[in-house]
Every structure is written in C-alpha cells, then in structure tokens.
Amino acid sequence: MKKQKMTYQLYRYAGKAMKAKRDVPFELKLSAQLVLDEVCFSWNKQKLESAINHAIDTGDRRKFIQLSKEYRHYIWE
C-alpha cells in the first residue's frame, strides 16, 4: 500500500487581524464574585447601622422602625 502525502499551501490573509480572548478561570471568577458580595454586604450593613443609630439619636421612631425592618435581612441566619 502506498503512503499518501499531503501538501499544504499557505496564503497571506488580507482581512483584519483577529484578537483571541483569554478566558478567566472559573475559580478566579467565583472567588472575585464572593469577595465583592462580602464587601458590598458589609458596606450596606454598616451604612444601615449608622442610619439606625442616627434615627435613635434624633428620636425619629418611624424612621427607626422602617430601618429596623430592612436590617432584619442582614441579621437573619
């Protein structure tokens, strides 16, 4: 049986050059998302705590009740 030979001929591409995207690994994406979620959660909780403390200091009962209902989502476990 004869061995088959294959020849290739290269031509210069005349179109625009394409750039390949480098995909970020899943573990890196996940860890970055978890860190950002934790930072946002902590920042929002701290802002809400300071607003509650301000409502207590000023004696605004209606504002305190509203903020304490929102704060329940942060302390639920």
TORKOL-4160 file (C-alpha; in steps of 0.2 Angstrom, whole numbers, padded with zeros to 4 digits, m for minus):
77
<pt num="1" X="0000" Y="0000" Z="0000"/>
<pt num="2" X="0007" Y="0017" Z="m0005"/>
<pt num="3" X="0009" Y="0030" Z="0008"/>
<pt num="4" X="m0001" Y="0046" Z="0005"/>
<pt num="5" X="0007" Y="0063" Z="0005"/>
<pt num="6" X="m0002" Y="0079" Z="0010"/>
<pt num="7" X="0004" Y="0096" Z="0005"/>
<pt num="8" X="m0001" Y="0112" Z="0012"/>
<pt num="9" X="0000" Y="0129" Z="0003"/>
<pt num="10" X="m0001" Y="0144" Z="0014"/>
<pt num="11" X="m0008" Y="0161" Z="0008"/>
<pt num="12" X="m0007" Y="0178" Z="0016"/>
<pt num="13" X="m0023" Y="0183" Z="0024"/>
<pt num="14" X="m0029" Y="0200" Z="0018"/>
<pt num="15" X="m0043" Y="0204" Z="0031"/>
<pt num="16" X="m0042" Y="0212" Z="0048"/>
<pt num="17" X="m0032" Y="0203" Z="0061"/>
<pt num="18" X="m0042" Y="0194" Z="0074"/>
<pt num="19" X="m0038" Y="0195" Z="0093"/>
<pt num="20" X="m0041" Y="0180" Z="0104"/>
<pt num="21" X="m0049" Y="0182" Z="0120"/>
<pt num="22" X="m0041" Y="0174" Z="0135"/>
<pt num="23" X="m0054" Y="0167" Z="0147"/>
<pt num="24" X="m0053" Y="0169" Z="0165"/>
<pt num="25" X="m0054" Y="0153" Z="0175"/>
<pt num="26" X="m0070" Y="0149" Z="0184"/>
<pt num="27" X="m0062" Y="0148" Z="0201"/>
<pt num="28" X="m0055" Y="0166" Z="0199"/>
<pt num="29" X="m0072" Y="0172" Z="0194"/>
<pt num="30" X="m0081" Y="0164" Z="0208"/>
<pt num="31" X="m0069" Y="0170" Z="0221"/>
<pt num="32" X="m0069" Y="0188" Z="0215"/>
<pt num="33" X="m0088" Y="0187" Z="0215"/>
<pt num="34" X="m0088" Y="0181" Z="0233"/>
<pt num="35" X="m0076" Y="0194" Z="0239"/>
<pt num="36" X="m0086" Y="0208" Z="0230"/>
<pt num="37" X="m0103" Y="0201" Z="0238"/>
<pt num="38" X="m0095" Y="0201" Z="0255"/>
<pt num="39" X="m0088" Y="0219" Z="0253"/>
<pt num="40" X="m0105" Y="0225" Z="0247"/>
<pt num="41" X="m0114" Y="0216" Z="0261"/>
<pt num="42" X="m0103" Y="0223" Z="0274"/>
<pt num="43" X="m0104" Y="0241" Z="0267"/>
<pt num="44" X="m0123" Y="0241" Z="0266"/>
<pt num="45" X="m0125" Y="0233" Z="0284"/>
<pt num="46" X="m0113" Y="0247" Z="0291"/>
<pt num="47" X="m0122" Y="0261" Z="0282"/>
<pt num="48" X="m0139" Y="0254" Z="0288"/>
<pt num="49" X="m0132" Y="0253" Z="0306"/>
<pt num="50" X="m0126" Y="0271" Z="0306"/>
<pt num="51" X="m0143" Y="0276" Z="0299"/>
<pt num="52" X="m0152" Y="0267" Z="0313"/>
<pt num="53" X="m0141" Y="0274" Z="0326"/>
<pt num="54" X="m0144" Y="0292" Z="0319"/>
<pt num="55" X="m0163" Y="0288" Z="0320"/>
<pt num="56" X="m0161" Y="0283" Z="0338"/>
<pt num="57" X="m0151" Y="0299" Z="0342"/>
<pt num="58" X="m0164" Y="0310" Z="0334"/>
<pt num="59" X="m0179" Y="0301" Z="0341"/>
<pt num="60" X="m0187" Y="0298" Z="0324"/>
<pt num="61" X="m0197" Y="0282" Z="0329"/>
<pt num="62" X="m0205" Y="0280" Z="0311"/>
<pt num="63" X="m0188" Y="0280" Z="0303"/>
<pt num="64" X="m0181" Y="0268" Z="0316"/>
<pt num="65" X="m0195" Y="0256" Z="0313"/>
<pt num="66" X="m0193" Y="0256" Z="0294"/>
<pt num="67" X="m0174" Y="0254" Z="0295"/>
<pt num="68" X="m0175" Y="0240" Z="0308"/>
<pt num="69" X="m0186" Y="0230" Z="0296"/>
<pt num="70" X="m0173" Y="0232" Z="0282"/>
<pt num="71" X="m0159" Y="0227" Z="0295"/>
<pt num="72" X="m0168" Y="0211" Z="0298"/>
<pt num="73" X="m0162" Y="0204" Z="0282"/>
<pt num="74" X="m0144" Y="0207" Z="0287"/>
<pt num="75" X="m0145" Y="0198" Z="0304"/>
<pt num="76" X="m0156" Y="0183" Z="0298"/>
<pt num="77" X="m0146" Y="0167" Z="0298"/>
